[in-house]
């Protein structure tokens, strides 16, 4: 929690709260949080498939440190090489699916409120 969330959150806070934050630093931390969010969602979906792996938690921690560590700045590499091309390729499908989910959620909320 400290190395995957607390420390990066604090670094992001410091970047955002500077009088004139550098756009590259803001972009780096935004990309970091996008990757962390995506990994968290994937982990929750594939919980049963990954949690039984030996040293999974340690590997996850090492990956998070790799993402933000100043000498590796792995976020830029992972984001540009893997995440961005995949999401860009499937952006229309993702948008369509999100719209369907929003519509269904709205419909279910209306049904719930009417009862």
C-alpha positions, 0 to 999 in steps of 0.5 A: 500500500505504501509503495503502490498507493501512498508514496505515488499519491504524495508525489502526485500531490506535490506535483499538482500543488506546485505553483507551476507544475511541469506538464511532463510531471503531471502527464507522468503521474496521470499515466501512473494512476491510469495504469494502477486503475487498469491493473486494479480492475483487471486484478479484481476481474481475474482474482481467482486466476492470479492470487494463488500464484506464488510471490504474486504480491511481491511481483505486484509490489516490484511492478509498482515500484518499477512504474514510479522509480526515478531511474526506470520511470516504467510508467512511460514505457508501459503506457506508451508501448502497451496501454495506449495502443490497446485502448486506442485500438479498442476505443470505439468498443469501449465507448459503446460498452460504457454507454450501454452500461450507463443506460442499463444502470439508469434504467435499473435506478429508475425501476428501483426508484419506482418501487 
